[in-house]
Amino acid sequence: MTVILIACVPRLIDNRFYYTGDMLESFVPSWHRIGSELRSGHWLAMNPDAWVGGNYAGEAAYGLYNPINLANYVLTSYFENLSEAAFVIMVEFLALFAVATYLLCREYGANRGPAVLAGLTLPFSGFTLFYEAGGWPSGMMAVAWVTLFWWSALKLARSRTNPFITFIVGALTISMGNPYAALGAVIVLVGLGVELLLIRRFRRLILLALTGACAGTAALVTYMPLLLSVDVTTRAGNSGISNDTFLQPQLGGLAGLSSPTYLPVITTFGGPIEVLPSFYLAWFVLPLLPFLRWGKIRRFLSSSTFRRRHGVHLISLASITGVFFLLTFGPSNVGMFRWPIRLIEYFYLGAIVALSLAMSLGLAKNHIRRRLILSSITVFLGIYVAFSSSPALTGRHALAAVLVLALGALAFLSWHRWNTAGLIATLTLGSIAMMALQVIFLGRDVDESSRPDPSSTTQLSKRADDYVGTVLQIADREDTEPADITNGRLLFGNEILASTVDSSINSYTGIGFTVFQDALCMDYRGSICREFYPALWSPVNKDVPIPLIDYLRVDTLVIQNALVPKASVTPAPPGWEVKSRDDIRTVMVRKESSPLPGTVSYAGSGVTVSAGDSNAQTETVQVSGSGGQVSFARLAWPGYSASIDGVETPAGAGWHGLLQVSVPPGQHELAIEFRPPLQRLSAAVFAVAFVVALGVGVASTVFRRKFAGHQPVQ
C-alpha cells in the first residue's frame, strides 16, 4: 500500500508520466484491443487487421500465454482513458516488485527494517521508474517477476517451500513475454545451483534443476513463434557479440548512482547525453556506506564458523549479482539481447539486497566526524559527476546537493533519536522528495506540447469516424506536430487500434516483416515515406496487374498534406472520393468495396473466388476455374497453412509478403488457418511439465509430512 501511494506522486505531478514511449505507441492500445477480443470470447494469437504489428504470438512481448497478462488486458479494455489504464497496471507491478524485493531481502537474512527500505527504494530508482514504468512496461513486468522468482527459488533451494509453487512462479515469469525475464530466471537458477553444488546439497540441486526445467518449458509456447518467424522479420541476422555503444552504461557512471540530477554520458535515442536519471539508485546509498560496520563485516567474512554456517548462503547472491553486473557493463549486443542498460535494475537488485544485509548488522556509532566527512565526500563526488556530464544544469545540481546534505543531516538526527525506524522513515521520505524533484525537472526538460498523448478512446474513435474498412495512412511521424497525434488526426504505432477502426496497415512492430515494410517504405512505428504515394496507383507487377492499393484491399486512405502536398488540392483518383479534408490531412475512401470475399485481394485470371467465411485465425472461400494464384490481404507469417478440399497444400509469401496459395482447376473449397508454429507440441510439452511439477510438489508434501511424523517429541 505504501508503494501504491508513492507511485501516485509522479502522476499527480504529471498525469501522463506513465504513458510515454512504447507504452502509448505499442503496448496499451494493443492490450485494449486484445482485452476487448477476450471479452468477446476470442483469443488473438494473430490479428491480421494489425498487419506488421498483428502477430501477437510472434511478437512474444504480449505474453499471450500468461494468465496475469490476459487479466490485465481485459482490465485495460474497460478504460476509456488509456493513460489511466497504464498507470493502474504499472502501479500493480511496482507494488509486486517492492514486495518481492522485501521478501528476497528477508530470505537472505536481512532484518525487517532494512528489507522494508529496500522494497520502498528499488521500484523508484531511475531506470525502473522513468524507463520501465514510464514507457517500457514489458521490462517493468519482467524485473518484478524475476525478483519474485528469485525469492521463490531461493526458498526452494533451502527446502522452505513446495517446488510446485516455484514452478508456478517460474512459469509466470518466463511466459510474461520479455526475453530478459527468461534470461533473469536462468541466471537465478544457475547462481542458486552453483551455491548448492559448492555446499554439496545434491538432492536440493536436483529438485531445483527439475523444477526450473519444468518451468522453462513455458519458454516453448512463449518464444517458439518468435524464433521460428525470425527469418521474415527485421531481427534476422541478430547473432554474435558486437558493440555500437547504444544504451551501453559506462562503469564510471556508478559514482553518480546517488546523485538525483546525474544524467549519464551514454548514447541514447536523443544523443550522447541522457535526459533521464537512468543510473540513479537512491540518494542515500553512497552516503550511507561510511556508516556501515565494515570491521564487523570483515570479521564475519574471515570467520570460518560464519562462512560455514551463513557465508555459503551468500554465494548465490554474489554470483547472481556478479553476472548481472558483467552483463550490464558488457557489449551493447549479445545475440538477440541488446541495450545492456536494461539489466542495471537487476544489478541494483542484488546490490540493494547486499546493502540491506549490511545494514542489518547495525550502523557504526564511533568515529562519527570521520564518517560524516566521508559521507559528504560521496555527495560532492556524485554532484561533480553530475556537473561534468551536464554543466548547463549547474543550478539544478547545486540544489540537489543542498537537499541531499539536508536530508542526510535529518536522517542522522532521526537515527540518533528513533534508531533504525527513524532512519528508515527519513530515508524513505527523502526518496519520495527526490523522486518528485526528478519528475518536476523532467517536466521542465521536456516541452509539454511536444509529448503526444492520444489516450482517449472516445477522441480517437471520433477522429476516425470517416474511416471505413482497411485504413492506410501516408504520413511521417517526424514531420507531424504532437498536437495532431494527441487529437487523433494522424496516428502512429498501435494508437489507432484503440479506436473503432476495423483494420490498419500502419502499426507498431517490435519484430517487423522485412519484405512488406521495404515495399511500403514503412518504419517500425508505421511511418511511410512520401515516395511511396505514387506507387499506390501503379500495378504491383506483370503477375499481379492491379494497383497496389487494390492488392492491399485499402478502403480508406489518410494522407498527410505536408508530406504529399498535391493530394490536398487535387481530385481523388478514379474509384475514390474525398471524404474530408483539412489543413492537416486528406481522407479518401473507396466508392465501391472490393468484389472479392473476405480478405482475398487478388485472384489470377483463371480463378473465380466466391463467398466464404473469414475471421482472425481462419478463412474459407470457394474457388473455381482453370486454376491459378489466390492472394490474401494477410502477411504470410510462419504458422499459416492452407488446404484444398481438406487436403493440405503449400501456402507461401507472394508479392510484398502477402499470403498466396496456388489452386488447381475445378471447383474447390480453399481454407487457410493460422496457428503459432509448433503450438501443439509446445503446449503438450508444457502440459507434461505441469503434471511432473505437480507430482513432484505432491511427493514433496507427502515426504515432508512423513518425515515430520517420525521426529521425536521434544
N, C-alpha and C positions, 0 to 999 in steps of 0.2 A: 504493500500500500504506500509506503514511503517513496519507492521508486516511481510509482504512478503519479504521485503528487509532484515529485521533482521533474518528471518528464513533461508536465504541463507548462513548466516555466518557459521553455523555448517557444511553445505555441502561443502563449499569452503575449510574448514579445513580437512574434511574427507568426501569424496564423497560417503561413504557407511553409513553415520551417520543415515539416515532414513530407513535403510534396514538391520535390525538385528532381532534376535529372531523370534517371531511368525510372524513378518512382512514377512520374506522371507520363513519361513518353512510352513506357513499356508495360510495367507490371500492373498497376492498379486498374487501368482500363481493361486489360485482359482478364484480371481477376473478376471484374464486374461482368464481363461477357461470359466467362466460364461459369461463374456462380449463377447467373441468370439461366443458363442452359441446364445446370444441375437441378435447379428448382423446377424446370420443365421435364426433368427425367432423362436428360441427355448428358452423357459423359463425353467430352470432346477431346479425343486424342488428336484429331485432325479437324481444323476449321478451314476448309478451302476458301471461305469468304474473306479470310485474312491473308491469303496468298503467301508471300515470303515469311510472314510472321505467324502463320497459322498452323505450323507443325508443332503443336504444343508438346507432344511426346518427344519429338526430336530436339526441341529446344532444351529439354531436361529441367531448365531453371524453374519451371512452373510446378514441378513435383506433383504430377497428377496422381501418383500412387500413394501420396501421404494424406491420411485422413484429416490431420490437423490443417493442412493446407486447404483441402477441399471445404472444410467447415468455415474457414476464414474467407474463402471465395464466395460462399453462399452469404455470409455476413456482409461482405462488401457489396453484393448485389442489391441490398436493401437501402444503401446510401444514395441520396441524390447528390450530395457534395462529396466528391471523391477524395478531397484533401482530408476530410474528417475520417473517412474510412482508413486512409493511410495512417493517420495519427493513432487511431484505435489499434490497428494491427501492430504498429511499431512499438507502442507502449506495452502491448502484450508481450513482445519478445524482449524488450528492455527489462521488464519485470522477471521474465524467465531467466535471462542472463544474470541478473542480480542474485536471484535465489540460488541458481546453480553455482555461481561463484562463492556464495556464502557456504553452501553445502560442501563444496570442494575444499575450501579452507578448513572447515571443521573436520572433514575426514582425514586431512593430513595432520591434524592435531592442533590447529590454531584455537586460541580462546575465542569466546563469543564476540567480545568487543572488537578486536581486530578483524574478525571474519565479517562482522556487520559493516565495518568501514570499507573493506574490500568490495563487498557486494554493492555498496552505495556509491563506490568510486568508479569502478571499471566501466559500467554502462554509459557513463558520461565523459569518458575520455575522448580525445579529439577525433580520432579516426572512426570510432564506433558511433559516436553521436552525429557528427557532421557528414561523414561519408555514408556510412551504412544505414543508420536510422533515417538520415535526411534524404538519401537518394538511391541507395543500393540495398533494397530490402532483403534480397536473397542472401547477401552477406551477413546482414543482421541476424536473420534466422539461423544461418549456418553456425556462427560463433556461439549463439545461445544453446543450440542443440549439442554441439561438440563439448561444451562445458558440462552440460548435464550428463552426457555420455561418459566423460572422463570421471565424473563423480561416481556414476553407477558402476563403471568398470573397475574403479579403484576399490569400491566396496566388495565387488565380486572377487577381486584378487586377494582380499583379506577375509574371504568367506563370511561376509557380513550382509549378503543379500542373495536373493534367489536368482539363478542365472537367466531365468525366463524374463525377469524384469529388465535385466541388462540387455537381453536380446530385443525386447520391445523398444527400449530407448535407442539402441543402436540402429534398429531398422528405421525408426522415425528420423534419426539423424541422417542416415545415408539417403533415404528416399525423399528428403526435403528438396532436393534438386540442384543444390550448389556443389560443384565438384570439390570445393575447399572443405565442405563438411565431410565428404568421404576421405579426403586427404588427412584431415584432422583426426578422424576416427582411427585411421590406420596408424598414424604416428602415436596416438594414445595407446593403442593395443601393443605396438612394438615396445614402447617405453615401459609399460607395465610388464610385458613379457620378459624384457631384459632384467628387470628387478627380480621377478620370480625365479628366473634362471640362476641369477647370482646368489640368491638366498636358498636355492635348491628346494623350492616348493613346486615340485614337478606335477603333482596332481592338480594343484590350483592352476598351473600353467596350461595344462591340457584342457581343463574346464574353460579357462578364459579364451584359449585359442578356438575351441569348438564353438563357444558362444559367439565369438567375434566372426567366425567363418559363416555361421548361420545368419547373423545379422547382415553380413556382407553380401549375401545373395540378393538383398534389396537393390544393390547396385545394378544387377542384371536388368530388372524391369525399368529402372530409372534411367540408366545411362546407355544401355544397349542400342536403343533407337538413335541416339546421337552418334555413337561410334560407327554404326552401320550406315549412317546417312552422310558421314563427313565428306565423302568423295564429291558430292554435288554442292557442298557448302563452301563459304569463303574461309572456313577453318581448315580446309585441306592443305596439307603440307606443313602444318604446325607441329614440328617434331624437333628433337635435338635441343641443345642449350645455346642460347645466344643472349646478347645484352645490347639493347638500344637505349638504355638508361631511363626509359619511361616509367614513372612511378616506382623507381628503384631508390629506396632510402639509403642514405649515407650514414655510416656508423657515428660520425661526429655529431649528428643531429640529436643523439641521446642526451647531450649536455643541455638541451632545451626542453626536455620532457616535463619539467615542472614550471616552464615559463608560459603563461597563458597567451601571450601575444607572439610567440615564436612561429613564424611562417617558414618552413624548411626550404632550403635550396634543393629543389627536386623538379625534374621535368614532369609537367602535368598538362592537362588539357588547355590551360591558359598561358603556358610559358614556363620559364625556368624557375619561377618563384611561386610557391603555394599561395593560395588565397584562403585556405582553411588550416586550422591548427592541427594537422594530421598527426604530429609527433607527440602532442600533449597527452600526458597520463593523468597527473594530478599536481596541483600547486605545492603540495606538502611532501611529496615523495623524496626528492633530493635533500631539501632542508631537514628532513627527519632523520636522515642517515647518520649524522654525527651523534644522535641521541640513542642509537641502538647500542645494546650491551655487547660490543664486539669481543671483549675479553671473555665473557661468558659463552658466547657463540664459539669462540676458538677453543675454549676448554672442553666444551661438549664434543666438538668435532674431533678433537685429539684424544678423547676418551674411548678406549676400546670397548668399555661396557656400554656407553651410549651408542657407539656405532653398531654394536651387535644387536642391541635391543630396539633402537629407534632410527639410527642413521641409515640403515639399509632400506628403510621405507621411504627415504627421500631420494633414492636412486631414480625412481620413475619421474619424480618432479624435475630433477636436474636434467635427465636425458631428454624428456619431452620438451622442456623449455629450451634446452640447448639446440635441439633440431629446429624448433620454430625460430630461434634466433638466427641460425645459419641460413634458413630459407628467406627470412625477412631481409637480410642484408646480402643475399645472393644475386645471381644474374636475373635480369628482368624477364627472361623467357625460359621456362623449363618444360619442354613438351607443350601440352595444351594449357599449362598454367602460366599466367602472365601477371605482370604488375605486382611484385612481391610485397608492396606496402599493405596489401590485403591481409598479410599474415602478422602485421605488427600487433594487432589486438590479441592474437594468440600468444605471442611472446610476452606481452604485457600481462596476460592472464597468469602465466607461470611466475612472472616477477611479482605480481601483487600477492599471490599465494605465499611466496617466499617471504615477502615483507610482513605479511600477517603472522607468520610463524616467528619471525624475529621479534616483532612487537609483543608477541605472547610471552616472551621471556622478560618483559618489562623494559622500561626506558631507564637510562642511566641518570642518576641524580648527583653525580660527582663531577668535578671539573666543569661546572656549568658555563663559566665565562669562555673557556676554550671551545666548548661545544657550540655556544651561541655564535662565536666568531666564525667557526667553520660552516655553520648553517647559513650565516649571512653571506659567506663567500659563494656558496652554491646558488643563492638567489641572484647575486650580481653576475655570476658566470652565466646563468641562464638568460638574464636580461641582456648581457653583452652579446650572446649568440643571437638573440632575437634582433638586437640592433644591427648586427653585422649583416643579417640576411635582408632586412628591410629598414634601412636608416631613415627613410622618409616618414616612418611611423614612430619617431623618437618620443614624441609626447605620449603616445599610447604605451610604449614600453616603460616609460618613467612612471606613469600612473599604475601600471601593473606591478612594478617593483615596490612602490609605496604600499599598495594594497596587500601584497604578499608579506611584506615585513610587518604590517599592522596586524594581519590575521595570524601570522606566526607568533607575535607577541601575545595576542589574545589567547591563542591555543596554549602557549606556555603557561600563562596565568591560570587558565582553566584546568590544566593538568595539575598544577600545584594545589588548586582549590578543591577540585572534584575528582582527581585521579583520572583513571582511564576513561570513564564515562564522560567526564567533562571534555577531555581531549578529543574524543571521537566525535562528540556533538559539535564542537567548534570546527574541527577539520571538515566535517560534512557540510555545515553551514557555509564555510568558506568556499567549498567546492561549488555549491549552488550559486554563490555570488560570482565566482569566476566564470561559471558557465553562462550566467546571464550577461556578463560583460562581453564574453566572446560572441554571443548571439547578437548583441547590440552592435558590436564592431563589424560583424559580418553584414548587418543591415546597412551600415554606412558604406562599406566597401562595394556592395552590390546595389546598383540603382534599382529601386522598386519597380520602375517602369520597364526594366529590361528582363523581368522574370515572368515568362508566360505561365499562366495558371488556368488552363481550361478544366476547371474542377466541377462545374455544374452540369449534370447530365441533361437537365431541362434546357439550359442555354445551348448546349451542343446540339440537341435534337431540334431546337427551334431554328438554329442556323442551317441545319441540314434538311429543312422542310422541302426544299426544291429538289433534293436528291432522290433518285429512284434507281432500283436495281444495283448493278455494279458501278462503283464510283472510281474514277481515275483523276487524280489531281496533278496538274503540271505546275509545280512550284518549287522554289528553292528556299530552304529554311534560313539560310544565311542572309537572304535578301528580304526577309519577312519581319515586319515590326512585331514585337511581342504582344502588343495590344490586339493585333489581328488574329493571333493564335488564341489568346485568352477569350476573346468573344466568339471564337469558333468560325470565323470567316475563312481561315486557312488552318488546316490541321496536319500535324506530322506525327510520326510514330503510330502508336495504337490509340491515340486520343479519340479518333473517330469511332472506335469500337464501343465507346460508352454512349453513343448516340443511337438513334433508331435506324441508322443506315444498315442495309442488309449485307453489303459486301464492299470492301475497299481494297483495291490493288496496292495502294500505299499503306505500309505498316512498318512497325519496328521489328527488326530481327536480330537476334544475337548470334545466329549461325549463317544466315544468308542462303541464297540459291544463286550461285555464280552466273550461270548462263542467262537466267532470266534478268537479273539485275544489270548485267552487262548490256543486254539487248535494250533495256529501258533506260539506261544511264541513271540508275537509281542507287542511292546510298542506303545505309542500314536504317535510317530514320524515315525513309520514303521520299526524300527529296529527289526531284528529277530535273535534269539539266535542260536548257532551252533548245538544244539541238535535237532533242527527241521529238518535238512537236510535229515537224513536217513528216517524219517517218510514220506517224499515226495514220496518215491518209494514203499511204502507199501500200501496194501489195506486199505481203510478207516475203514471197519469192515465187519462182515459177511453179513450185509444187503446191503452194498454198496461195492461189491468185486472188486473195481477198485482202482488203485493207487490214492493217494490223489492229485497228480499233475494233473491227468486227471479230477478228481472231481472238481478241481478249474478251469479247462479249461486253464491252463497255456500254453502259446505259446513260451514265451521267459523266460529263467531262467538266472539271473545275480548272480554270486557267488563271494563274496569277498574272494580272495585267502588266505588272512591271517586268515580268520575265518574258512574256510573249506580247509585246505591245499591240501588234496588228490584230490579235484576237479580240481586243477590246473595242475595235472600231469597224471591223469587217463583219459581214453577214455570216451566219452559220453555214457550214458546208452542206451539200445536198443530203437530205435524210435527217438533218438535225435542225434544232431551233434553239434560240437563246431564251432560256427560262428566266434569267435575271442577270443584271449587270450593274456594277457599281464601280467606285474608284479603285477597289482592291482586286476584285475577281469577276470573271465572267463564267456563268454556269450554263452549259448547253446540255440538252437532253435529246435522246433519240426519239424521232417521231413515231416509229413503229418498232416494237420489240422484235427480237430475233425469232425467225420461224422455227429454229431448231429447239428441241425439247431439253429440259434440264440444264446441264452445263455444257452440252455439246456445242463446240464453237466452229467446227468445220467438218464437212463430210466430202470425201472425194466425189468426182463426177459420176462414178459408177455406184454410189451408195445413197440410199434414201433412208433417213432416220425418222421414225415416227415416235409417238408419245411413249413415255416411260415414267419411272418413279425415281426421285432424287432426294438425298439427304446428305449430311456432312460426311458420313463414312462410306456410303454406298450409292450406286446409281445403276438403273436398269433401263435400257432402251431397246426398241425393236428396229432391226436393220434389214434391208432387202436390196436387191440389185445385183450387179455383176461383181461386186467386191471392191475394196479399196481401203483407204485410211479414214479413221474417225478420230478427231481430236476433241479434247475436253478442256474447258477453261479451268483447269486444275493443274497445279505443278506436279511433275512426276517424281514425287518424293519416294525414296525406297520404302517399301511397305505396301505399295499399290499392287493389286493383282487384277486380272481380267479373266472372264470365262465366256465362252460362246456356247449357248445351249447346255450350260452346266459343265462344259469341258474347259479346263484351264488353257489359256492362250497367252502369249507374251504381251506385256504392257510396258511400254518404254517411253522415253522422252522424245518428243517431236521438236519442231522448231521453237526456239526460245525456252525450251524446257517444259512445254506443256505436255500433258499426258496424251499418249497416242496409242491406238490399237488398230491392227490390220484385221479386217473382216473378210471372210471368203464369200463367194457368190451364193445367192439364195436368201431365204428368209430365216432370220435367226434372232435370238434374244442375246443381247450383249450386256454383260454385267461387270461393273468394276467395284472394287472394295478396297478400303484402306484398313490395314491392321499394322500397328507398330512392329517393326522387324523382330522376329523371334519372340513375340509377346507370349505366346502359349508356352513355349519352352521355358522362358524366363519365369513366368508365373508358376509353372509346375515345379521348377527348382526351388523357388521361394516357399511354395506350399510344403514341400518336403522338409525344407529347413525349419519352417514354423513348427511342424509336427515333431521334428527332432528336438528343437529347443524346448518345446512344451514337455516332451518326455524327460529331457534332462532336468527341467525345472521340477517336475513331479518327483522324479527319483531323488533329487537333492533334498526335497522337503521330507520325503519318507526316511531317507538316510539320517537326516538331522534329528528327526523325532525318535528314531530307533536308537541313535547314539545317545541322545539326551536321556532316554528311558533307562539306559544302563549306567548312568552316572551315579555314584554313591551319594546318599543323602548326607548333606552337611549337618 
